[in-house]
Amino acid sequence: MMQEIANRAQSVVETLVNKYVTRLAMAVPFVIALGFGTAAASVRLTEMYGSLSANTILAGAFAGFGLLATAAIAIRQAGAETTNPGAQPHEKEAASYAGPEAGNEALLPNPDVVLAAIGAIGPTALPMLIRLILRNLPLLVGVLVLGYLLFSDAAKSERMTPSVSEP
């Protein structure tokens, strides 16, 4: 009986881990594309408005995106609370109570819950994570070697180039 429950819990955890690892793998190219898009926007805005104004515009854009994401999460959480009307009143209060320091700490997860989740998922996720790293090890090593070669040549050329002093 206990073994069946443990196997079922393990399969649920494996399913969740696989789902989130897959989502993470799908998100990586979009994050890289966002980085290149930001770099291109920065170059274009710098050409048009100057570096100070360009950086201010980009900072405002990212702040706006952050506010939109915060609003979307708040709306989603509010929708989740209304879909769970069967919860007891004291459970609703405990879930919505942010404490006296209701700043950014209210958005952070409870450390005990995080540690419990890591303890529960860790033994299952670690072998999958190791397999993922080992499967992509040649790509990872190639990227590291390429980065070393690119940046070591740039550092050497900067050191070897004589500096011209202004009269």
Secondary structure, DSSP 8 states (H G I E B T S, - for coil): -HHHHHHHHHHHHHHHHHHHHHHHHHHHHHHHHHHHHHHHHHHHHHHHH-HHHHHHHHHHHHHHHHHHHHHHHHHHHHHHHHT-TTS-HHHHHHHH---S--SGGGGS--HHHHHHHHHHHHHHHHHHHHHHHHHTHHHHHHHHHHHHHHHHHHHHHHHHS------
